[in-house]
Amino acid sequence: MAYFSDPNCGFCKKLEGELKNVDNVTLYLFMLSIFQGSDKKVQGVWCSKDQVKAWDNLMLNNVQPPAGTCDAPTAKLMGTQQN
């Protein structure tokens, strides 16, 4: 199942908690930065050594990942990249 999620979306956080109870399905997450301040959080998750753990900590425990400096494709996913 593919799903799109923003770290500052309350519904997305609820959904993330519910998805932890789902088994026998492969989940494909597309992180988006729609809400103000989400871009830094998404960047931090992308640049984490353990992205799954960083995402879970952010969405389920409200633990902000360290600032990321890697080349994350967030602008490309949002369609805002510069050519």
GROMACS elastic network, one bead per residue, 0.5 to 0.9 nm:
[ bonds ]
;  ai    aj funct       b0    kb
    1    25     6  0.70386   500
    1    26     6  0.60735   500
    1    28     6  0.59718   500
    1    29     6  0.84849   500
    2    26     6  0.84501   500
    2    27     6  0.58862   500
    2    29     6  0.59628   500
    2    30     6  0.74413   500
    3    27     6  0.75409   500
    3    28     6  0.63004   500
    3    29     6  0.52899   500
    3    30     6  0.61442   500
    3    31     6  0.86013   500
    4    12     6  0.83859   500
    4    28     6  0.85552   500
    4    29     6  0.59437   500
    4    31     6  0.59084   500
    4    32     6  0.66570   500
    5     8     6  0.87842   500
    5     9     6  0.74437   500
    5    12     6  0.56655   500
    5    13     6  0.83112   500
    5    16     6  0.86667   500
    5    29     6  0.72078   500
    5    30     6  0.63552   500
    5    31     6  0.51732   500
    5    32     6  0.57388   500
    5    33     6  0.82153   500
    5    34     6  0.89917   500
    6     9     6  0.53816   500
    6    10     6  0.87493   500
    6    12     6  0.65371   500
    6    13     6  0.84346   500
    6    30     6  0.87585   500
    6    31     6  0.59607   500
    6    33     6  0.55335   500
    6    34     6  0.64188   500
    6    35     6  0.71755   500
    6    38     6  0.67548   500
    6    42     6  0.80308   500
    7    10     6  0.80946   500
    7    12     6  0.72376   500
    7    13     6  0.72375   500
    7    31     6  0.78823   500
    7    32     6  0.78399   500
    7    33     6  0.74270   500
    7    34     6  0.89511   500
    7    35     6  0.82647   500
    7    37     6  0.89782   500
    7    38     6  0.59692   500
    7    39     6  0.88933   500
    7    41     6  0.69625   500
    7    42     6  0.72359   500
    7    55     6  0.84840   500
    7    58     6  0.72465   500
    7    59     6  0.63313   500
    8    12     6  0.79582   500
    8    13     6  0.80750   500
    8    33     6  0.82062   500
    8    34     6  0.83092   500
    8    35     6  0.61643   500
    8    36     6  0.78638   500
    8    37     6  0.76452   500
    8    38     6  0.60017   500
    8    41     6  0.88138   500
    8    59     6  0.86352   500
    9    12     6  0.51452   500
    9    13     6  0.64657   500
    9    14     6  0.89190   500
    9    34     6  0.86883   500
    9    35     6  0.73522   500
   10    13     6  0.52040   500
   10    14     6  0.64844   500
   10    15     6  0.87394   500
   11    14     6  0.50645   500
   11    15     6  0.61398   500
   11    16     6  0.85692   500
   12    16     6  0.60740   500
   12    17     6  0.86975   500
   12    59     6  0.81378   500
   13    16     6  0.50269   500
   13    17     6  0.64264   500
   13    18     6  0.88086   500
   13    59     6  0.53977   500
   13    60     6  0.67177   500
   14    17     6  0.52296   500
   14    18     6  0.64360   500
   14    19     6  0.87656   500
   14    59     6  0.85946   500
   14    60     6  0.84815   500
   15    18     6  0.50303   500
   15    19     6  0.60948   500
   15    20     6  0.87905   500
   16    19     6  0.50931   500
   16    20     6  0.65918   500
   16    56     6  0.80930   500
   16    59     6  0.69144   500
   16    60     6  0.73176   500
   17    20     6  0.54452   500
   17    21     6  0.74826   500
   17    59     6  0.81143   500
   17    60     6  0.65948   500
   18    21     6  0.55914   500
   18    22     6  0.72026   500
   19    22     6  0.51503   500
   19    23     6  0.83322   500
   19    27     6  0.87451   500
   20    23     6  0.78782   500
   22    25     6  0.71695   500
   23    26     6  0.81710   500
   30    77     6  0.80890   500
   31    42     6  0.66171   500
   31    46     6  0.89933   500
   31    74     6  0.78087   500
   31    77     6  0.82385   500
   32    35     6  0.86897   500
   32    38     6  0.77586   500
   32    39     6  0.78234   500
   32    42     6  0.71837   500
   32    74     6  0.71115   500
   32    77     6  0.72727   500
   32    78     6  0.68450   500
   33    36     6  0.75702   500
   33    37     6  0.77363   500
   33    40     6  0.84523   500
   33    41     6  0.82993   500
   33    42     6  0.67171   500
   33    74     6  0.76130   500
   33    75     6  0.88934   500
   33    78     6  0.76390   500
   34    37     6  0.86496   500
   34    38     6  0.67553   500
   34    39     6  0.79105   500
   34    78     6  0.84006   500
   35    38     6  0.56776   500
   35    39     6  0.81512   500
   36    39     6  0.75033   500
   37    40     6  0.61905   500
   37    41     6  0.71822   500
   38    41     6  0.51564   500
   38    42     6  0.60927   500
   38    43     6  0.84887   500
   39    42     6  0.51980   500
   39    43     6  0.60506   500
   39    44     6  0.85576   500
   39    74     6  0.76480   500
   40    43     6  0.50122   500
   40    44     6  0.60996   500
   40    45     6  0.87103   500
   40    67     6  0.68392   500
   40    68     6  0.76728   500
   41    44     6  0.50610   500
   41    45     6  0.63533   500
   41    46     6  0.87057   500
   41    58     6  0.82218   500
   41    64     6  0.67503   500
   41    65     6  0.67052   500
   41    66     6  0.83749   500
   41    67     6  0.75655   500
   41    68     6  0.85261   500
   42    45     6  0.51544   500
   42    46     6  0.61756   500
   42    47     6  0.86332   500
   42    55     6  0.85202   500
   42    65     6  0.87723   500
   42    68     6  0.87608   500
   42    72     6  0.86688   500
   42    74     6  0.74565   500
   43    46     6  0.51141   500
   43    47     6  0.61759   500
   43    48     6  0.86425   500
   43    65     6  0.88265   500
   43    67     6  0.71113   500
   43    68     6  0.54585   500
   43    69     6  0.76077   500
   43    70     6  0.78579   500
   43    71     6  0.86576   500
   43    72     6  0.62630   500
   43    73     6  0.86547   500
   43    74     6  0.71898   500
   44    47     6  0.52447   500
   44    48     6  0.61875   500
   44    51     6  0.88747   500
   44    54     6  0.81798   500
   44    64     6  0.79719   500
   44    65     6  0.52512   500
   44    66     6  0.56329   500
   44    69     6  0.78339   500
   44    70     6  0.87198   500
   45    48     6  0.51729   500
   45    49     6  0.85503   500
   45    50     6  0.81933   500
   45    51     6  0.54899   500
   45    52     6  0.81290   500
   45    53     6  0.87474   500
   45    54     6  0.55602   500
   45    55     6  0.60046   500
   45    58     6  0.84236   500
   45    64     6  0.87196   500
   45    65     6  0.61225   500
   45    66     6  0.81045   500
   45    67     6  0.85238   500
   45    68     6  0.74632   500
   46    49     6  0.83589   500
   46    50     6  0.88665   500
   46    51     6  0.61554   500
   46    54     6  0.86626   500
   46    55     6  0.88710   500
   46    68     6  0.73535   500
   46    70     6  0.77079   500
   46    71     6  0.85917   500
   46    72     6  0.59416   500
   46    73     6  0.83935   500
   46    74     6  0.85905   500
   47    50     6  0.85943   500
   47    51     6  0.74407   500
   47    65     6  0.89838   500
   47    66     6  0.86440   500
   47    67     6  0.80642   500
   47    68     6  0.50082   500
   47    69     6  0.66920   500
   47    70     6  0.54453   500
   47    71     6  0.79046   500
   47    72     6  0.69559   500
   48    51     6  0.52747   500
   48    52     6  0.88106   500
   48    53     6  0.87122   500
   48    54     6  0.66341   500
   48    65     6  0.74394   500
   48    66     6  0.78173   500
   48    67     6  0.89643   500
   48    68     6  0.72222   500
   49    53     6  0.89314   500
   49    54     6  0.84236   500
   50    53     6  0.54785   500
   50    54     6  0.61888   500
   50    55     6  0.86842   500
   51    55     6  0.60078   500
   51    56     6  0.84916   500
   52    55     6  0.51732   500
   52    56     6  0.61143   500
   52    57     6  0.85216   500
   53    56     6  0.51095   500
   53    57     6  0.60071   500
   53    58     6  0.84669   500
   54    57     6  0.51641   500
   54    58     6  0.61079   500
   54    59     6  0.86331   500
   54    63     6  0.80914   500
   54    64     6  0.80623   500
   54    65     6  0.61391   500
   55    58     6  0.50824   500
   55    59     6  0.60431   500
   55    60     6  0.82247   500
   55    63     6  0.89757   500
   55    65     6  0.82315   500
   56    59     6  0.52546   500
   56    60     6  0.55495   500
   56    61     6  0.73250   500
   56    62     6  0.87543   500
   56    63     6  0.87770   500
   57    60     6  0.54829   500
   57    62     6  0.62029   500
   57    63     6  0.52861   500
   57    64     6  0.75462   500
   57    65     6  0.80909   500
   58    61     6  0.57128   500
   58    64     6  0.55053   500
   58    65     6  0.69724   500
   59    62     6  0.56754   500
   59    63     6  0.77101   500
   60    63     6  0.81190   500
   61    64     6  0.88652   500
   64    67     6  0.86445   500
   65    68     6  0.81317   500
   68    71     6  0.87828   500
   68    72     6  0.85919   500
   69    72     6  0.81761   500
   71    74     6  0.88215   500
   72    75     6  0.80499   500
   72    76     6  0.88026   500
   73    76     6  0.52097   500
   73    77     6  0.62349   500
   73    78     6  0.87659   500
   73    81     6  0.89333   500
   74    77     6  0.51539   500
   74    78     6  0.63205   500
   74    79     6  0.86604   500
   74    80     6  0.87101   500
   74    81     6  0.86502   500
   75    78     6  0.51051   500
   75    79     6  0.60957   500
   75    80     6  0.51248   500
   75    81     6  0.50437   500
   75    82     6  0.85337   500
   76    79     6  0.50289   500
   76    80     6  0.60802   500
   76    81     6  0.51729   500
   76    82     6  0.87220   500
   77    80     6  0.77660   500
   77    81     6  0.84225   500
   78    81     6  0.77487   500
   79    82     6  0.89647   500
